[in-house]
Amino acid sequence: FIAVTQPINTLAFVFDGVNYGASDFAYSAYSMVLVAVVSIFCLFILSSSDGYIGIWIALTIFMNLRVFAGLLR
């Protein structure tokens, strides 16, 4: 599971680095708060219904949302 999600993590880290390099810390902070709120909601829903698998799915949603936020900028 971790090996499959590594390309997603890589893209998220690249977009974070681009935003930090461009000194766009405000966007990074606000987008991370929004992504965290959505991900925590997904975490509660999925972990209660699917257990540990739900936690991993919620982490994957978190990283996908980070990539999407990076692409928007």
Rosetta blueprint (number, residue, H / E / L):
1 F L
2 I H
3 A H
4 V H
5 T H
6 Q H
7 P H
8 I H
9 N H
10 T H
11 L H
12 A H
13 F H
14 V H
15 F H
16 D H
17 G H
18 V H
19 N H
20 Y H
21 G H
22 A L
23 S L
24 D L
25 F H
26 A H
27 Y H
28 S H
29 A H
30 Y H
31 S H
32 M H
33 V H
34 L H
35 V H
36 A H
37 V H
38 V H
39 S H
40 I H
41 F H
42 C H
43 L H
44 F H
45 I H
46 L H
47 S H
48 S H
49 S H
50 D H
51 G L
52 Y H
53 I H
54 G H
55 I H
56 W H
57 I H
58 A H
59 L H
60 T H
61 I H
62 F H
63 M H
64 N H
65 L H
66 R H
67 V H
68 F H
69 A H
70 G H
71 L H
72 L H
73 R L
